[in-house]
Amino acid sequence: MSDRIHPAEAGKNTIESMFVAAPGTEILMDEDGPGATEEMLHRLQHAKDGDGHILLVPQPSLTDPNDPLRWSAFKKWVVLMNGVAYASMTGPMMAGGMLQLSAFFGKSLTYLTYANGATLICQGIGNLLWMPLAVKFGRRPVYLTSNFLMGVACIWLAIAAEKTYTPFIVGRAFLGLFEAPIEAIVPSTVTDIFYLHERGEKISIYGLGVLGGNEIGPLVSAYIIQKLSMRWAFFIIAISIFINQITLIFSMPETKFLGARPQILPPGQAGEAPTAKPRDDSTKSEYSQVERTSEDLSTAQATDVPQKSYWKSLALCSQIDQSVNLRKTFLRPFVLITYPTVLWSSLVYGMSLGWNVILGASVAQLFAPPPYLFNSGDQGLIFISPFIGSLVGTYLCGPLADRIANWATKRNHGIREPEMRLPACAIAVALTFFGALIASMTYNAKTHWSGPIVGFGILSAGAQMGATLAMAYSLDCHKELSGELMVTISCLKSAIAWIWTWVINDWITRDGLIVVFMIIASVNVAVYMTTIIFYFRGKAFRIWIHKANLLKQAGLE
């Protein structure tokens, strides 16, 4: 008898001996590919592209053609781009008109920045109200309702822009409440319709939509303000939102899925909760590639679930989850802040996106006076550089970070850990720090305008990377709580950004740009450096989270 071990059996033993379950740990790659054995071929669903070793995580339903994971690539991209458009509509439109509004209302730039702060803090509060509805009643009604109200708020602001300061700032607050879901519902939609190995790229595209909207918005609105008025800037944004409303109505079906799906479980853990202990290498039980707790192949053959028609898929509310308790869903984000993974993601995300607020609030203050003397249109053009930086950051934190994570997964015998994305944060640290250094030093030296503006672009590339990597990491760790954790992250981000709106203008006036930028960049670097801790200890934190089960202790499961 030969002592030679079949490659498929060797792969099973390797995974069995290495697998230590924790929230976010996934078996992503089948080391021997889909054709290694006849059993694997029938039990596992693999990605159609690549080398055939990547498993579909999560596994799509075998019985329900309405599962969003089974949608065509074209339909998924249409839904994603609708979500990106929805998230990018209301950037810092006031950036190019700060001086005009300041003169009209008779208020300082600091007071005008308070209006941005009202939007930001209400975004955080609003998410606490919107996301329980998205978890209970589905994504589609929240998309349609919040987008419509965003358009109404922009009409209000268009009228208030030529009235008095009080109705204007109140309008900005309501805009924040109505646009709050953009930072939570779109990432949830990405986890609804895309597989684990696809999410990094898609989250980076969403991140580009958010940051790109924050950079293209001021560019476009600046010229509208210069040629027409601030009122027309808000009217045109409202028109764009209502155009997006039409595309949402006809091409944003419900993405939340309540049906049964197969589960990929580690060896011998059928029906068990994840354990922090490594498996005994002497265990001889056969590796169960897929444990079908709710459906199997025989059921797949027998069940004939009808596919919804196009018009039926446009129902306003088609996926009411009767198991969801709104009170518990509302309270979960407050418990999630105690999770080390979520707290880290919130701080990195908030510090990264804070740069958008800082640039939007300070461009007029920095470039309207001598020696630059930029008018509204010129101030808008400044944001081309951050937008290009965001494009670069999108590639670095999307496809590049995915390649790094896939390489690490192969070396780890097909087991994916969320921490495998984190090495790309080293690039974000360098870009953020040196971008802030270049921008502040060249501005302080009053060089040609290209100096600080190039620095803004480098800085924005780092900010884009930091925000997207933080978001992707937390979603990988706790995908089953995607809505609630994005509420937590968004609320803390809004609090950080709100602080900048209160202090940034006066701080720059008092201490100068180089002091302000380098202090903020140093704080950024200090926060980013904690990535090292999470790279080496992140899994231990996730095991602790599972063992502590704080949601259950709080009665919120």
Stockholm file with secondary structure:
# STOCKHOLM 1.0

chainA/1-557         MSDRIHPAEAGKNTIESMFVAAPGTEILMDEDGPGATEEMLHRLQHAKDGDGHILLVPQPSLTDPNDPLRWSAFKKWVVLMNGVAYASMTGPMMAGGMLQLSAFFGKSLTYLTYANGATLICQGIGNLLWMPLAVKFGRRPVYLTSNFLMGVACIWLAIAAEKTYTPFIVGRAFLGLFEAPIEAIVPSTVTDIFYLHERGEKISIYGLGVLGGNEIGPLVSAYIIQKLSMRWAFFIIAISIFINQITLIFSMPETKFLGARPQILPPGQAGEAPTAKPRDDSTKSEYSQVERTSEDLSTAQATDVPQKSYWKSLALCSQIDQSVNLRKTFLRPFVLITYPTVLWSSLVYGMSLGWNVILGASVAQLFAPPPYLFNSGDQGLIFISPFIGSLVGTYLCGPLADRIANWATKRNHGIREPEMRLPACAIAVALTFFGALIASMTYNAKTHWSGPIVGFGILSAGAQMGATLAMAYSLDCHKELSGELMVTISCLKSAIAWIWTWVINDWITRDGLIVVFMIIASVNVAVYMTTIIFYFRGKAFRIWIHKANLLKQAGLE
#=GR chainA/1-557 SS CCCCCCHHHHHHHHHHHHCCCCTTCEECBCTTCTTSSHHHHHHCCBCSSTTSCBBCSSCCCSSCTTCGGGSCHHHHHHHHHHHHHHHHSSSCTTGGGHHHHHHHHTCCHHHHHHHHHHHHHHHHHHHHHHHHHHHHHCHHHHHHHHHHHHHHHHHHHHHHTTSCHHHHHHHHHHHHHHHGGGGTHHHHHHHHHSCHHHHHHHHHHHHHHHHHHHHHHHHHHHHHHHHTCHHHHHHHHHHHHHHHHHHHHHHCCCCCCCSCCCBCCCTTCTTCCCCSSCCCTTCCSCCCSCBCSSCCHHHHHHCCCCCCCTTGGGCSCCCCCTTCCHHHHHHHHHHHTTSHHHHHHHHHHHHHHHHHHHHHHHHHHHHSSTTTCCCHHHHHHTTHHHHHHHHHHHHHHTHHHHHHHHHHHHHTTTEECGGGGGGGHHHHHHHHHHHHHHHHHHHHTTCCTHHHHHHHHHHHHHHHHHHHHHHHHHHHHCGGGHHHHHHHHHHHHHHHHHHHHHHHHHHHHHHCHHHHHHHHHHHHHHHHHTHHHHHHHHHHHHHHHHHHCHHHHTTCC
#=GC SS_cons         CCCCCCHHHHHHHHHHHHCCCCTTCEECBCTTCTTSSHHHHHHCCBCSSTTSCBBCSSCCCSSCTTCGGGSCHHHHHHHHHHHHHHHHSSSCTTGGGHHHHHHHHTCCHHHHHHHHHHHHHHHHHHHHHHHHHHHHHCHHHHHHHHHHHHHHHHHHHHHHTTSCHHHHHHHHHHHHHHHGGGGTHHHHHHHHHSCHHHHHHHHHHHHHHHHHHHHHHHHHHHHHHHHTCHHHHHHHHHHHHHHHHHHHHHHCCCCCCCSCCCBCCCTTCTTCCCCSSCCCTTCCSCCCSCBCSSCCHHHHHHCCCCCCCTTGGGCSCCCCCTTCCHHHHHHHHHHHTTSHHHHHHHHHHHHHHHHHHHHHHHHHHHHSSTTTCCCHHHHHHTTHHHHHHHHHHHHHHTHHHHHHHHHHHHHTTTEECGGGGGGGHHHHHHHHHHHHHHHHHHHHTTCCTHHHHHHHHHHHHHHHHHHHHHHHHHHHHCGGGHHHHHHHHHHHHHHHHHHHHHHHHHHHHHHCHHHHHHHHHHHHHHHHHTHHHHHHHHHHHHHHHHHHCHHHHTTCC
//
